[in-house]
Amino acid sequence: MKSDFTWGAATAAYQIEGAAFEDGRGLSVWDMLCRKPGATWNGHTGEVACDHYHRWREDVALMKQIGLRGYRFSIAWPRVLPEGVGPVNAKGLEFYDRLVDGLLTANIAPWVTLFHWDYPYELFCRGGWLNRDSIDWFADYTRVVVERLSDRVRHWMTMNEPQMFLALGHVAGVHAPGMKYADAEMLRACHHAYCAHGKAVQAIRAHTKQPAQVGFAPAVFVKIPPGRTETDIELARTAMFSVTNRGHFNNAFYIDPVALGRYPDDHLRQFADVLPPMRDGDMELMAQPLDFLGANIYGGVTVGPRSGDTGDYPERQEAQGHPLTMMGWHVVPESLYWGPRFLAERYNVPVVITENGMSGHDWVGEDGRVHDAHRIEFTRRYLRELKRAVADGVDVRGYFHWSLLDNFEWSEGYKQRFGLVHVDYATQKRTPKDSAAWYAEVIRTNGGAL
């Protein structure tokens, strides 16, 4: 990897901070959803999570021990603006002040995500993303944060995984706010969120106190070629950016408006009857120039030729016994080759892997250590594929392992453990796993230890 490649780890505010009702923080839609019986595994909530709000110094020390060069974390919108708009919560901003200063003292670059799903509850009560005012709400919140932190923060992401907070939260109803909208409402919410992204990028550039690097971090559904001929590769490339069967889980609909300033033609055709109201200038607003494209990649699927009957690209079923993570996701290391390659080719912008990792069966052994050989093997295989992409000329600027800490895994509660560091939720004791020491060596050698 190049000498300025950023090796990091990532977290999200609601998943680790806790202190849900302290120091003036307002409610988020995740606080709301967690009150709903059966919404999360065993009724778990993020009210305490990893207690990072009080233990951030210990966590920064762990980051320094691992040797992280970057730390991707999110700001809790309702911690800064308890009602989503209006009066600023001074204590909320002071927490992020301290965290950023602590990171810089440890020589770790802060990479800030402005929205990682914890939408303010009070704004949800005013219509949430269905309300066009949400565009200005998000931009105003962005301005508050940037004015406070941009003297020390250079790397910004507007939103994390719009596919998930929009489709899982507003169609499937399994993530906050737990809605099951029809297509018309879903597409209206999406359109407002994209415009909000664009206006937030404008706010960052207008108010930053130093040159800023701005991107966003979509989930990426990688399509793998069935072979290595040019025909096979073009098949996978086309499939990766297609919208089929009025589906809400794809790449082009969530990235093209932001990166190219247009909705995909197949999306416009399929959803012609329910397209949202659009104002002059909306598409230009969405497509603000980006300095990098984040990519959250965990796996992928091998595709076959498009079906004339359904218009879809059939996905090859993995053989029985194919490796799975505890989440039930297939282990597909080559997704970290084809994903960045296809993204860079289509959008012509540097790529940063903003999330990649796995949930495993992790516990503290009798020797006091956490032996997660499976995570080491997983990450080694994926990073070798990323290294191959870089060798083939793909402009990849960084890699952020998900996650630094075991944490609240949304509707899965505390069942899933993604961390490089084990967290005993009863005592909050942190135990670096074997993977943390292994990753430290990868960072020290700039990928040479792979």
C-alpha positions in Angstrom: 0.0 0.0 0.0 1.1 3.6 -0.5 2.8 5.2 2.5 -0.2 7.5 3.1 -2.7 4.7 3.1 -5.1 5.0 6.1 -5.4 1.9 8.3 -8.3 2.3 10.7 -11.3 0.9 12.5 -14.9 2.1 12.7 -17.7 2.5 15.1 -21.1 4.3 15.3 -22.5 6.5 18.1 -25.6 4.6 19.0 -23.8 1.3 19.0 -21.1 2.2 21.5 -21.7 5.5 23.3 -24.5 4.7 25.8 -25.3 7.6 28.1 -28.6 7.7 26.3 -30.3 10.0 28.8 -27.3 12.0 30.1 -26.0 15.5 29.7 -29.0 16.7 27.6 -29.0 14.2 24.8 -32.3 14.0 23.0 -34.1 10.8 21.9 -33.3 9.1 18.6 -35.5 6.8 16.5 -33.4 4.0 17.8 -34.4 4.8 21.3 -37.9 4.7 20.1 -37.6 1.4 18.3 -35.9 -0.3 21.2 -38.9 0.4 23.3 -41.1 -1.7 20.9 -41.5 -5.3 22.2 -39.8 -7.8 19.9 -37.9 -5.2 17.9 -34.5 -6.2 19.1 -33.0 -9.5 20.1 -33.9 -10.2 23.8 -35.1 -6.6 24.1 -31.6 -5.2 24.0 -31.1 -1.5 23.7 -28.2 1.0 23.2 -28.9 2.8 26.5 -25.5 1.7 27.9 -23.9 -0.1 25.0 -20.1 0.0 25.5 -20.3 3.1 27.7 -17.9 4.8 25.4 -19.2 8.2 26.5 -17.5 7.6 29.8 -14.7 5.3 28.7 -13.5 7.0 25.5 -10.0 7.6 27.0 -9.5 3.8 27.5 -10.8 3.2 24.0 -8.4 5.7 22.5 -5.6 4.1 24.3 -6.6 0.7 22.8 -6.6 2.4 19.3 -3.1 3.7 19.9 -2.0 0.2 21.1 -3.3 -1.3 17.9 -1.6 1.5 15.9 -4.6 2.8 14.1 -3.9 5.7 11.8 -7.5 6.6 11.5 -10.7 6.2 13.5 -14.1 6.5 11.9 -16.8 7.4 14.3 -20.2 9.1 14.1 -21.7 12.1 15.8 -25.0 11.5 17.5 -27.3 14.2 16.0 -29.6 14.2 19.1 -26.7 14.6 21.4 -25.7 17.8 19.7 -29.2 19.1 18.9 -31.6 17.4 21.3 -34.7 18.3 19.2 -32.8 17.9 15.9 -33.0 21.7 15.4 -32.8 24.7 17.6 -30.7 25.1 20.8 -27.3 23.4 20.7 -26.4 21.1 23.6 -23.0 22.4 24.8 -22.2 19.2 26.7 -22.8 17.1 23.7 -20.4 19.0 21.5 -17.9 19.1 24.4 -17.8 15.3 24.4 -16.8 15.2 20.7 -14.3 18.0 21.4 -12.6 15.8 24.0 -12.7 12.7 21.8 -11.1 14.5 18.8 -8.4 16.1 20.9 -7.7 12.7 22.4 -7.4 11.1 19.0 -5.0 13.7 17.7 -2.9 13.5 20.8 -2.6 9.7 20.0 -1.7 10.6 16.4 -4.9 9.1 15.1 -6.8 11.0 12.4 -10.5 11.5 13.1 -12.9 10.5 10.3 -16.3 11.8 11.2 -19.6 10.4 9.9 -22.4 12.9 10.5 -25.4 10.5 10.3 -25.2 6.8 11.3 -28.9 6.1 11.7 -29.7 7.8 15.0 -32.2 10.3 13.6 -33.7 12.7 16.2 -37.0 11.5 17.4 -38.5 15.0 17.6 -37.8 15.4 13.9 -39.3 12.0 13.1 -42.5 13.3 14.8 -42.4 16.2 12.3 -42.3 13.8 9.3 -38.7 12.7 9.3 -37.3 12.2 5.8 -40.7 12.5 4.3 -40.7 16.2 5.2 -38.7 18.3 2.7 -37.6 20.5 5.5 -35.3 17.5 6.5 -32.9 18.8 3.8 -32.4 22.0 5.8 -32.5 20.3 9.1 -29.5 18.1 8.2 -27.6 20.9 6.7 -28.0 23.1 9.8 -26.9 20.2 12.0 -23.9 19.7 9.8 -23.0 23.4 10.0 -23.0 23.3 13.8 -20.7 20.3 14.0 -18.3 21.5 11.3 -18.0 25.0 12.8 -17.0 23.3 16.1 -14.7 20.5 14.9 -13.3 21.4 11.5 -10.2 23.2 12.9 -9.1 19.6 13.8 -11.2 17.3 11.6 -10.4 17.0 7.9 -12.3 13.9 6.8 -16.0 13.9 6.7 -18.8 11.5 5.6 -22.3 12.8 5.4 -24.3 9.5 5.8 -23.8 5.8 6.4 -25.5 3.2 4.3 -28.6 5.0 3.0 -29.8 1.6 1.7 -30.1 0.4 5.3 -31.6 3.3 7.1 -34.0 3.9 4.3 -34.9 0.4 3.1 -34.6 -1.5 6.3 -36.0 1.4 8.4 -38.8 2.6 6.1 -39.8 -0.5 4.0 -38.9 -3.6 5.8 -39.5 -2.0 9.2 -36.8 -4.0 11.0 -34.6 -1.0 11.7 -35.5 2.4 13.1 -37.9 4.0 12.8 -39.7 0.7 12.0 -41.9 2.0 9.2 -43.3 -0.1 6.3 -43.8 2.6 3.7 -45.2 2.0 0.2 -42.9 2.7 -2.7 -44.1 6.3 -3.1 -43.3 7.3 0.4 -40.0 5.4 0.4 -38.8 7.2 -2.8 -39.8 10.6 -1.4 -37.8 9.9 1.8 -34.8 8.8 -0.4 -35.0 11.9 -2.5 -35.0 14.2 0.5 -32.1 12.2 2.1 -30.0 12.6 -1.1 -30.7 16.3 -1.3 -29.8 16.6 2.4 -26.5 14.9 1.7 -25.8 17.4 -1.0 -26.7 20.4 1.1 -24.5 19.0 3.9 -21.6 18.7 1.6 -22.1 22.4 0.7 -22.3 23.2 4.4 -19.0 21.4 5.1 -17.2 23.2 2.3 -18.7 26.6 3.3 -17.8 26.3 7.0 -14.7 24.2 7.3 -11.7 25.9 8.8 -9.2 23.9 6.8 -9.3 22.0 3.5 -11.8 19.1 3.9 -12.0 15.7 2.4 -15.7 14.8 1.9 -17.4 11.6 1.0 -20.2 9.3 2.1 -20.4 5.6 3.0 -23.0 3.5 1.2 -23.4 -0.2 1.6 -22.1 -1.9 -1.5 -23.6 -5.1 -2.9 -20.8 -6.7 -4.9 -21.3 -8.8 -8.0 -18.6 -11.4 -8.8 -17.9 -12.5 -12.4 -18.6 -16.2 -13.1 -15.3 -16.4 -14.9 -12.4 -14.2 -15.9 -13.1 -13.4 -19.5 -14.0 -9.9 -20.5 -17.6 -11.1 -21.1 -17.8 -12.4 -17.6 -16.4 -9.2 -16.1 -18.8 -7.0 -18.1 -21.7 -9.2 -17.0 -20.8 -8.6 -13.3 -20.2 -4.9 -13.8 -23.5 -4.5 -15.5 -25.3 -6.5 -12.8 -23.7 -4.5 -10.0 -25.3 -1.3 -11.2 -28.7 -2.6 -12.3 -32.0 -2.0 -10.6 -34.3 -5.1 -11.0 -37.8 -6.0 -10.0 -38.5 -2.7 -8.3 -35.9 -3.6 -5.7 -34.7 -1.3 -3.0 -31.4 -3.1 -2.3 -29.0 -2.2 -5.1 -26.0 0.1 -5.8 -27.0 2.5 -8.6 -30.1 4.0 -7.1 -28.2 4.9 -3.9 -24.9 6.1 -5.4 -25.7 7.4 -8.9 -27.7 10.4 -7.8 -24.9 11.5 -5.4 -21.9 10.6 -7.6 -23.4 11.2 -11.1 -26.3 13.5 -10.6 -29.0 11.3 -12.0 -31.3 8.4 -11.2 -30.6 5.2 -13.1 -32.7 4.8 -16.2 -34.0 1.4 -15.1 -35.1 2.8 -11.8 -37.0 5.7 -13.5 -38.6 3.2 -15.8 -39.7 0.7 -13.1 -40.9 3.3 -10.6 -42.4 5.7 -13.1 -45.8 5.6 -11.4 -44.5 6.6 -7.9 -41.5 8.9 -8.5 -41.3 11.7 -5.8 -41.9 15.4 -6.5 -38.6 16.9 -7.8 -37.8 20.6 -7.9 -35.5 22.3 -10.3 -31.9 22.0 -9.0 -32.5 18.9 -6.9 -30.2 16.7 -9.0 -27.5 19.3 -9.1 -27.8 19.7 -5.3 -27.4 16.0 -4.7 -24.3 15.7 -6.9 -21.8 17.8 -5.0 -18.2 16.9 -5.9 -16.8 14.2 -3.6 -13.2 13.7 -2.6 -13.7 10.0 -2.0 -16.4 7.3 -2.1 -16.7 5.2 1.0 -17.7 1.6 0.6 -19.0 -0.8 3.2 -18.3 -4.2 1.8 -18.8 -7.5 3.6 -19.3 -10.0 0.8 -20.7 -10.5 -2.7 -22.5 -13.0 -5.0 -21.5 -14.5 -8.3 -24.0 -13.7 -11.0 -25.1 -15.4 -14.2 -26.6 -13.9 -17.5 -29.7 -11.8 -17.2 -32.9 -13.7 -17.3 -35.3 -12.8 -20.0 -38.3 -13.9 -17.9 -37.6 -11.8 -14.8 -35.0 -9.3 -16.0 -32.9 -10.2 -13.0 -29.3 -11.6 -12.8 -29.5 -15.1 -11.2 -27.1 -15.5 -8.3 -25.1 -18.7 -8.1 -25.8 -20.6 -5.0 -22.7 -21.4 -2.9 -21.9 -25.0 -2.3 -23.2 -26.6 0.8 -20.9 -25.9 3.7 -19.6 -22.6 2.3 -18.0 -20.5 5.1 -20.5 -18.3 6.9 -20.0 -15.6 9.5 -22.2 -15.7 12.6 -24.5 -13.2 10.9 -25.0 -15.9 8.3 -23.2 -13.9 5.6 -21.1 -15.7 3.0 -17.3 -15.3 3.2 -16.4 -13.9 -0.2 -12.9 -12.3 -0.1 -12.9 -11.4 -3.8 -15.6 -8.9 -3.1 -12.9 -6.6 -1.8 -11.3 -6.8 -5.3 -14.3 -6.5 -7.6 -16.2 -4.0 -5.4 -13.6 -1.3 -5.3 -12.6 -1.9 -9.0 -16.2 -1.5 -10.3 -16.9 1.5 -8.1 -13.7 3.3 -9.2 -14.4 2.6 -12.8 -18.0 3.9 -12.7 -17.6 6.9 -10.5 -13.9 7.9 -11.2 -13.3 8.9 -7.6 -10.9 7.4 -4.9 -12.4 4.6 -2.8 -12.1 4.1 0.9 -13.2 0.9 2.5 -15.2 2.4 5.3 -16.4 -1.0 6.7 -15.3 -4.6 6.4 -15.3 -7.3 9.1 -17.2 -10.2 10.5 -19.2 -11.4 13.4 -17.8 -14.4 15.2 -18.2 -16.7 18.1 -15.9 -14.8 20.5 -15.4 -15.2 24.2 -12.7 -14.8 26.8 -10.8 -18.1 27.3 -9.5 -19.6 30.5 -6.2 -18.0 29.7 -7.8 -14.5 29.7 -7.4 -14.1 25.9 -9.8 -14.1 23.0 -8.6 -16.4 20.3 -10.4 -15.3 17.1 -8.4 -17.1 14.5 -11.5 -17.0 12.2 -11.4 -13.2 12.1 -7.7 -13.1 11.3 -8.2 -15.6 8.5 -11.2 -13.6 7.2 -9.5 -10.3 7.3 -6.3 -11.6 5.8 -8.1 -13.1 2.8 -10.1 -9.9 2.2 -7.1 -7.6 2.5 -5.1 -9.7 0.1 -7.8 -9.1 -2.5 -7.9 -5.4 -1.7 -4.1 -5.3 -2.1 -4.5 -7.0 -5.5 -7.0 -4.3 -6.5 -4.5 -1.6 -5.6 -1.8 -3.4 -7.5 -4.1 -3.4 -10.5 -4.4 0.3 -10.3 -7.5 0.9 -8.3 -7.2 4.1 -6.3 -8.0 2.9 -2.7 -7.0 5.3 0.0 -7.9 3.5 3.2 -9.4 0.5 5.1 -11.5 0.7 8.2 -12.1 -2.5 10.0 -15.6 -3.0 11.4 -15.5 -2.8 14.3 -13.1 -1.5 16.9 -15.3 -2.8 19.7 -18.0 -5.5 20.1 -21.1 -3.4 20.3 -24.9 -3.1 20.0 -25.6 -4.6 16.6 -28.9 -2.9 15.9 -31.9 -5.3 15.8 -29.5 -8.2 16.6 -28.7 -6.6 20.0 -25.6 -7.9 21.7 -25.7 -11.3 20.0 -23.2 -10.4 17.3 -19.5 -9.6 18.0 -17.7 -7.8 15.3 -14.9 -6.2 17.4 -11.2 -6.3 17.4 -11.7 -5.8 21.1 -14.0 -7.9 23.2 -16.4 -6.1 25.5 -17.9 -7.7 28.6 -21.2 -5.8 28.7 -21.8 -6.6 32.4 -18.5 -5.2 33.6 -17.4 -3.1 30.5 -14.0 -4.8 30.6 -12.2 -4.5 27.3 -10.0 -7.4 26.1 -8.1 -7.0 22.8 -8.6 -10.2 20.7 -5.8 -12.0 18.9 -7.0 -10.2 15.8 -6.1 -6.8 17.3 -2.5 -7.9 17.7 -2.5 -9.3 14.2 -4.0 -6.2 12.7 -1.4 -4.1 14.6 1.3 -6.0 12.7 -0.5 -5.4 9.4 -0.6 -1.7 10.1 3.0 -1.6 11.3 4.2 -3.3 8.0 1.7 -1.3 5.8 0.2 -4.5 4.6 3.4 -6.4 4.3 2.4 -8.9 6.9 -0.5 -10.1 4.7 
